[in-house]
Amino acid sequence: MPTLQPAEFGRVYATYGGIFVIMSVIWGYWIDKKKPDRYEIAGSIVVLIGVAIMFYYPR
């Protein structure tokens, strides 16, 4: 389906993926009572930086 969408769809799709990753870490912390380790936090930060670059890069 992504191939049939307008160009802006990629930005929205990347943002959704980033939000999904962050929410899964938050879910694990709040609901499952599993504290994220430093690698999960570092990975989440990398994902957020990547999403910000893809979403806000001028086109």
C-alpha positions, 0 to 999 in steps of 0.5 A: 500500500505505501507505493500507492500513496502520496509522497507525504505518506512516508513521513507520516508512516515514519512518525507512526513507526517511531510512536509505536516504538516509544509507546511499546517501551512505555507500555512495558514500563507502566503496564508490564512493570518492566524497567527498560534497560539502557539499550532500549532507551538508547534505541528509542532515542535513535528512533526519535532522532531518525523520525525527526530527521525524516519528518522535518527535513525540508522537501 
